[in-house]
């Protein structure tokens, strides 16, 4: 398991570069409960698509709070159809 720095897209790219050719999944939270901030989801999705990495989005704290229909930040940022795995309450 590898970690990239919180909301640091350069760190994410470096991690994915190191693992080029390896099946990879990037996990992010919909709302980071310690600070209440959101991930840079659009940028994360674009980077993961470039590196063919799957995305796991934990919507536990963002469902019913974000998005026109309350489906979370995937809906809020217009990328829910580009997320591979979503965990919601």
PEJOQUI-V486755 format. One record per residue. N is the residue number from 1. BURIAL is I if it has 24 or more other C-alpha atoms within 12 Angstrom, else O. Layout:
# PEJOQUI-V486755
N:BURIAL
N:BURIAL
This chain:
# PEJOQUI-V486755
1:O
2:O
3:O
4:O
5:O
6:O
7:I
8:O
9:I
10:O
11:O
12:I
13:I
14:O
15:I
16:I
17:O
18:O
19:O
20:O
21:O
22:O
23:O
24:I
25:I
26:I
27:I
28:I
29:I
30:I
31:I
32:O
33:O
34:O
35:O
36:O
37:O
38:I
39:I
40:I
41:I
42:I
43:O
44:I
45:I
46:O
47:I
48:I
49:O
50:O
51:I
52:I
53:I
54:I
55:I
56:I
57:I
58:I
59:I
60:O
61:I
62:I
63:I
64:O
65:O
66:O
67:O
68:O
69:O
70:O
71:I
72:I
73:I
74:I
75:I
76:I
77:I
78:O
79:I
80:I
81:O
82:I
83:I
84:I
85:O
86:I
87:I
88:O
89:O
